[in-house]
Amino acid sequence: MSNMNRFRCTILVLLLFTSLACGVSLNNDNKDADVEELQLQITLQALQLTQSADSGSQNHGPQPQPPQDNTAPQADNSSSAEEEEEDDGIPCNDSHIIYETIKDGTVYKPGETFEKSWTLRNEGDCDWTTSYKFKFIEGTRMDGASSITVPSVIEPNEDITFKVNLTAPDTAGDYTGVWQLFSDDNEEMGRYWVKITVGTTAPPAAPPAGSFSVTSVKLYFTQDGGTDNVCADIAASSAGEVTYKWVDKDTNDEIPGAVIFNAAGTKTVCELDIIMCPGCGAKLYIDNPNHQWFGPILVP
């Protein structure tokens, strides 16, 4: 209650007291009862005036305002790819190798050319766009491409094959070249490599006299009814079974075979499923008894 309202209430109480007192003085017959009645009325009316004044000040005074929350909602700066990763646990960018050619440790002659390929699967949630690149990052590049661009959009669970044409170094030794897939914002994914050995393998030790062995192998191409074949004349020292495998120079696919000798001599074996194209070729591995490579022979 304000000081002014309290002052007004006090004046009203005094006036009321005076009025009631005058009324009582005119009738003294029941003086004690009138005094008690007067005190009660004064008390009630004073309370009513005080409550009215308080109510007025509360109704007309400024009302407290609840605190305002002026904090603006913050924008969610996380990308949709990150939200999706949090939802399902699958990263945006992830690669997994499905197939590759050229086994680690394959032997090549100095300066020999070959092709290495890796087939990768998109196992992330994001598309691989034409801004994604397959880059050489370390080791010996062997004249391979320094960077290969993804040629078209690869969606999740789709595969793509990256191929590099390589040349074996001129110096004998072991060599490794590493390539890696990068996203459009240069995020690193899997690393993939080629490991080769350059140099000629030592010739096998001469077999004991009279033991079974392959003494020579001659590789050549021939046609049978218009179909190109790669063939080998295998010479053996005595009776026995020769097991072998053809290896496609470009795909590194292996095709096994066997031939039985009843006595020393030469037998011819041919293979139809080797790719015959200019620059393509094959080599032959004699598993039993020699454990020896022959070739490769290239299509002119």
Secondary structure, 3 states (H helix, E strand, C coil): CCHHHHHHHHHHHHHHHHHHHHHHHCCCCCHHHHHHHHHHHHHHHHHHHHHHHHHHHHHHCCCCCCCCCCCCCCCCCCCHHHHHHHHHCCCCCCEEEEEECCCCCEEECCCCEEEEEEEEEECCCCCECCCCEEEEEEECCCCCCCEEECCCCECCCCEEEEEEEEECCCCCEEEEEEEEEECCCCCEEEEEEEEEEECCCCCCCCCCCCCCCEEEEEEEEEEECCEEEEEEEEEECCCEEEEEEEEECCCCCEEEEEEEECCCEEEEEEECCCCCCCCCEEEEEEEECCCEEEEEEECC
